Structure formats: structure tokens, C-alpha cells
């Protein structure tokens, strides 16, 4: 299934992947713990942003569209929304 947020998600995941590769190189090079922690923070932040974009897109389009099209009841939508909130 394609989502409106796919380009943003792909871009963010590629960015996180680049940061992780950089961190592995930094470990090999013996860089400081402070430098490593800073890069790990960047990875966490990027992943958090990507996750939020994907979840918001799912709520705005997949759930809302399914309810509007009659493919999902309001009760099912609420259950799915509640399940998603644990990832925010």
C-alpha cells in the first residue's frame, strides 16, 4: 500500500541509515563517546520524526478513508487509533 508520506519516510530512513553507517565508522576510528552520542541522538530524532509522519498519514488517510468508504466501522477505527497511540 502506498502512503502520501512515503517520500518523506524513505528520505528520513535513508538519512537515519547514513547516520548509522557514520556511527559505525566513528566507532572504528575511535571517536569520542560524546561524538557518538550526538550522532545516535540524530538517528533517534530522525526515526521519531519518520514514525510520526507515517502514523499521522495512516490516521488521516487510511483510517479516515476506510470509515468514509464504509470499509471500517467507527468502532474499528477507534480501536485502530487507540492501538496506534502507543507508538506516538
Z-matrix of the N, CA and C atoms (Angstrom, degrees):
N
C 1 1.448
C 2 1.529 1 108.25
N 3 1.284 2 116.31 1 135.85
C 4 1.461 3 121.59 2 179.13
C 5 1.526 4 109.61 3 -96.22
N 6 1.310 5 115.51 4 141.95
C 7 1.457 6 121.74 5 179.64
C 8 1.524 7 108.73 6 -120.47
N 9 1.316 8 115.89 7 153.56
C 10 1.466 9 120.76 8 177.78
C 11 1.523 10 111.35 9 -60.91
N 12 1.326 11 116.27 10 -27.76
C 13 1.460 12 120.50 11 -177.26
C 14 1.530 13 113.06 12 -86.43
N 15 1.336 14 118.48 13 0.16
C 16 1.468 15 120.65 14 -176.46
C 17 1.526 16 113.95 15 -51.63
N 18 1.345 17 119.94 16 -47.74
C 19 1.472 18 118.58 17 179.48
C 20 1.534 19 112.54 18 -60.10
N 21 1.324 20 116.48 19 -41.93
C 22 1.469 21 120.76 20 178.83
C 23 1.529 22 110.71 21 -65.02
N 24 1.316 23 116.63 22 -41.60
C 25 1.461 24 121.56 23 -179.83
C 26 1.532 25 109.77 24 -65.36
N 27 1.311 26 117.02 25 -46.53
C 28 1.476 27 120.35 26 179.23
C 29 1.529 28 111.41 27 -61.10
N 30 1.317 29 115.96 28 -44.38
C 31 1.468 30 120.85 29 179.80
C 32 1.534 31 110.24 30 -60.71
N 33 1.325 32 116.11 31 -45.80
C 34 1.459 33 120.08 32 179.99
C 35 1.515 34 112.84 33 -65.19
N 36 1.341 35 116.33 34 -41.55
C 37 1.468 36 119.37 35 179.18
C 38 1.530 37 111.46 36 -66.52
N 39 1.322 38 116.51 37 -37.82
C 40 1.467 39 119.33 38 175.43
C 41 1.525 40 110.82 39 -64.01
N 42 1.329 41 116.00 40 -39.00
C 43 1.456 42 120.30 41 178.00
C 44 1.525 43 110.11 42 -63.90
N 45 1.330 44 117.53 43 -45.32
C 46 1.465 45 121.37 44 179.00
C 47 1.521 46 110.56 45 -62.89
N 48 1.321 47 116.40 46 -40.45
C 49 1.460 48 120.84 47 178.35
C 50 1.534 49 110.35 48 -61.46
N 51 1.324 50 116.39 49 -40.86
C 52 1.459 51 120.74 50 177.11
C 53 1.516 52 111.89 51 -63.43
N 54 1.330 53 116.44 52 -41.73
C 55 1.464 54 120.52 53 177.36
C 56 1.528 55 110.80 54 -62.62
N 57 1.334 56 116.61 55 -42.18
C 58 1.468 57 119.73 56 -179.72
C 59 1.523 58 111.15 57 -64.31
N 60 1.322 59 116.75 58 -41.47
C 61 1.467 60 120.29 59 177.38
C 62 1.529 61 109.88 60 -61.62
N 63 1.326 62 115.59 61 -40.10
C 64 1.463 63 120.58 62 178.22
C 65 1.530 64 111.27 63 -63.12
N 66 1.323 65 115.59 64 -40.13
C 67 1.465 66 120.30 65 -179.56
C 68 1.529 67 110.38 66 -64.67
N 69 1.316 68 117.15 67 -41.13
C 70 1.463 69 120.08 68 178.17
C 71 1.528 70 111.02 69 -61.93
N 72 1.319 71 116.65 70 -41.36
C 73 1.463 72 120.91 71 176.57
C 74 1.525 73 110.73 72 -64.41
N 75 1.326 74 115.66 73 -41.34
C 76 1.461 75 120.42 74 179.01
C 77 1.530 76 110.95 75 -61.77
N 78 1.328 77 117.10 76 -39.55
C 79 1.471 78 120.96 77 177.28
C 80 1.522 79 110.50 78 -62.04
N 81 1.323 80 115.70 79 -46.63
C 82 1.465 81 121.17 80 179.35
C 83 1.523 82 111.06 81 -60.56
N 84 1.324 83 116.15 82 -37.63
C 85 1.466 84 121.49 83 -178.60
C 86 1.521 85 112.95 84 -80.80
N 87 1.333 86 116.98 85 -4.82
C 88 1.455 87 120.25 86 177.92
C 89 1.519 88 114.11 87 74.49
N 90 1.329 89 116.62 88 31.34
C 91 1.462 90 120.31 89 179.78
C 92 1.519 91 110.54 90 -66.55
N 93 1.307 92 115.63 91 162.43
C 94 1.462 93 121.24 92 -174.87
C 95 1.533 94 111.95 93 -68.50
N 96 1.316 95 113.91 94 155.60
C 97 1.470 96 120.09 95 177.29
C 98 1.527 97 111.03 96 -60.98
N 99 1.312 98 117.00 97 -35.24
C 100 1.461 99 120.55 98 178.39
C 101 1.522 100 111.10 99 -62.33
N 102 1.344 101 116.50 100 -44.48
C 103 1.465 102 120.18 101 177.74
C 104 1.532 103 110.84 102 -62.34
N 105 1.320 104 116.54 103 -42.04
C 106 1.463 105 120.92 104 179.90
C 107 1.522 106 111.05 105 -65.11
N 108 1.320 107 116.13 106 -43.96
C 109 1.462 108 120.28 107 179.91
C 110 1.529 109 111.01 108 -61.96
N 111 1.323 110 116.03 109 -38.57
C 112 1.465 111 120.46 110 179.33
C 113 1.527 112 110.28 111 -63.59
N 114 1.321 113 117.10 112 -43.91
C 115 1.460 114 120.33 113 179.19
C 116 1.535 115 111.69 114 -68.14
N 117 1.325 116 116.71 115 -37.56
C 118 1.466 117 119.95 116 176.98
C 119 1.529 118 110.59 117 -63.94
N 120 1.317 119 116.39 118 -37.19
C 121 1.468 120 120.50 119 176.50
C 122 1.524 121 110.32 120 -62.28
N 123 1.320 122 116.26 121 -39.48
C 124 1.468 123 120.30 122 178.99
C 125 1.529 124 110.40 123 -63.74
N 126 1.341 125 116.83 124 -40.08
C 127 1.461 126 120.73 125 177.94
C 128 1.522 127 110.15 126 -63.40
N 129 1.327 128 116.95 127 -47.79
C 130 1.467 129 121.04 128 179.79
C 131 1.525 130 111.28 129 -58.74
N 132 1.296 131 116.46 130 -44.18
C 133 1.462 132 121.16 131 -178.90
C 134 1.527 133 110.97 132 -63.50
N 135 1.314 134 116.25 133 -43.63
C 136 1.462 135 120.64 134 179.91
C 137 1.526 136 110.80 135 -64.30
N 138 1.322 137 117.10 136 -45.27
C 139 1.464 138 121.27 137 179.85
C 140 1.531 139 109.98 138 -63.07
N 141 1.311 140 117.02 139 -41.64
C 142 1.472 141 121.19 140 179.12
C 143 1.536 142 110.55 141 -60.70
N 144 1.316 143 116.57 142 -43.90
C 145 1.459 144 121.65 143 179.70
C 146 1.524 145 111.29 144 -64.56
N 147 1.323 146 116.34 145 -43.35
C 148 1.467 147 121.63 146 179.83
C 149 1.532 148 110.24 147 -64.14
N 150 1.320 149 115.88 148 -45.12
C 151 1.462 150 120.69 149 -179.81
C 152 1.521 151 110.59 150 -60.25
N 153 1.309 152 116.61 151 -45.00
C 154 1.463 153 121.42 152 -179.48
C 155 1.534 154 110.62 153 -62.25
N 156 1.324 155 116.90 154 -43.40
C 157 1.469 156 120.37 155 179.73
C 158 1.523 157 110.70 156 -62.06
N 159 1.316 158 117.03 157 -42.87
C 160 1.454 159 120.86 158 -179.90
C 161 1.527 160 111.37 159 -65.04
N 162 1.307 161 117.07 160 -44.23
C 163 1.466 162 120.99 161 -179.47
C 164 1.521 163 111.13 162 -66.47
N 165 1.321 164 117.05 163 -43.46
C 166 1.465 165 119.91 164 178.88
C 167 1.524 166 110.63 165 -62.53
N 168 1.325 167 116.42 166 -41.78
C 169 1.461 168 120.96 167 178.37
C 170 1.533 169 110.18 168 -61.37
N 171 1.311 170 116.03 169 -42.53
C 172 1.464 171 120.39 170 179.81
C 173 1.535 172 110.22 171 -63.04
N 174 1.325 173 116.23 172 -44.59
C 175 1.468 174 119.17 173 -179.68
C 176 1.524 175 111.34 174 -65.28
N 177 1.329 176 116.79 175 -44.28
C 178 1.458 177 121.17 176 -175.49
C 179 1.515 178 113.13 177 -71.46
N 180 1.317 179 116.76 178 -33.24
C 181 1.458 180 118.85 179 -173.45
C 182 1.523 181 112.89 180 -111.59
N 183 1.295 182 117.52 181 -57.25
C 184 1.467 183 119.62 182 -174.71
C 185 1.528 184 112.05 183 -64.07
N 186 1.309 185 116.52 184 -52.14
C 187 1.463 186 119.54 185 -178.21
C 188 1.525 187 110.47 186 -69.10
N 189 1.304 188 116.92 187 -50.11
C 190 1.463 189 120.75 188 -177.84
C 191 1.527 190 111.29 189 -61.23
N 192 1.337 191 117.36 190 -42.90
C 193 1.463 192 120.87 191 179.68
C 194 1.527 193 110.97 192 -66.11
N 195 1.327 194 117.10 193 -40.21
C 196 1.468 195 120.65 194 179.87
C 197 1.527 196 110.83 195 -63.96
N 198 1.325 197 116.72 196 -39.35
C 199 1.469 198 120.07 197 178.06
C 200 1.535 199 109.31 198 -67.33
N 201 1.320 200 116.57 199 -45.57
C 202 1.469 201 120.82 200 -178.66
C 203 1.531 202 111.85 201 -62.86
N 204 1.339 203 116.55 202 -36.41
C 205 1.467 204 120.74 203 -179.46
C 206 1.522 205 112.96 204 -82.84
N 207 1.321 206 116.66 205 -5.23
C 208 1.453 207 120.08 206 -179.35
C 209 1.521 208 113.93 207 83.94
N 210 1.336 209 116.79 208 5.54
C 211 1.464 210 120.36 209 -179.93
C 212 1.516 211 113.17 210 -80.08
N 213 1.318 212 116.35 211 -11.34
C 214 1.464 213 120.87 212 -179.19
C 215 1.520 214 107.81 213 -145.38
N 216 1.310 215 115.00 214 135.13
C 217 1.463 216 118.80 215 177.47
C 218 1.520 217 109.60 216 -78.61
N 219 1.309 218 115.81 217 163.26
C 220 1.464 219 120.49 218 177.08
C 221 1.528 220 109.91 219 -60.18
N 222 1.314 221 116.34 220 -36.95
C 223 1.470 222 120.90 221 179.11
C 224 1.531 223 111.11 222 -64.69
N 225 1.321 224 117.20 223 -43.23
C 226 1.465 225 121.17 224 177.25
C 227 1.526 226 110.47 225 -64.59
N 228 1.326 227 116.09 226 -41.33
C 229 1.466 228 120.94 227 179.58
C 230 1.518 229 110.72 228 -61.86
N 231 1.314 230 116.25 229 -42.46
C 232 1.457 231 120.39 230 179.18
C 233 1.529 232 110.45 231 -63.95
N 234 1.333 233 117.16 232 -41.81
C 235 1.463 234 120.87 233 178.18
C 236 1.532 235 110.92 234 -61.42
N 237 1.333 236 115.93 235 -44.39
C 238 1.459 237 119.61 236 179.76
C 239 1.524 238 110.88 237 -66.16
N 240 1.326 239 116.72 238 -41.45
C 241 1.460 240 120.81 239 177.63
C 242 1.525 241 110.28 240 -59.33
N 243 1.330 242 116.93 241 -45.59
C 244 1.461 243 120.55 242 178.72
C 245 1.519 244 111.36 243 -61.98
N 246 1.311 245 117.01 244 -37.88
C 247 1.470 246 120.06 245 177.73
C 248 1.522 247 111.30 246 -64.76
N 249 1.316 248 116.06 247 -37.76
C 250 1.478 249 120.65 248 -179.51
C 251 1.520 250 112.84 249 -69.12
N 252 1.306 251 117.38 250 -31.50
C 253 1.467 252 120.29 251 -174.18
C 254 1.532 253 112.65 252 -60.66
N 255 1.301 254 118.00 253 -25.89
C 256 1.467 255 119.10 254 179.42
C 257 1.528 256 112.23 255 -68.17
N 258 1.327 257 116.99 256 -16.36
C 259 1.460 258 120.57 257 -179.97
C 260 1.527 259 113.03 258 -95.11
N 261 1.312 260 116.99 259 -6.89
C 262 1.471 261 119.39 260 -179.83
C 263 1.510 262 111.79 261 -80.36
